Amino acid sequence: MFYATANELKTLLPNYGESLAIDSKAIQSFANHRNKHTKRDGRDDVDDDYGVKSYKDEREDGTLWEKIVRWSE
């Protein structure tokens, strides 16, 4: 269903998909303890001890900037 909708939008909007904007927020996990199961099986977040969020944009003068936020336990 998604692909059918996206393909229809491409025919209606010639520039559809050329630019992508994503909005997100860095959210820390406040788990009570480390998970004893460290094997990746799709049910758990085994990388829960750190996080990274990067912000990138272009200034009015055309120069690019990037801000990286990191956190750990």
Buried (B, 14 or more C-beta within 10 A) or exposed (E): EEEEEEEEEEEEEEEEEEEEEEEEEEEEEEEEEEEEEEEEEEEEEEEEEEBEEEEEEEEEEEEEEEEEEEEEE
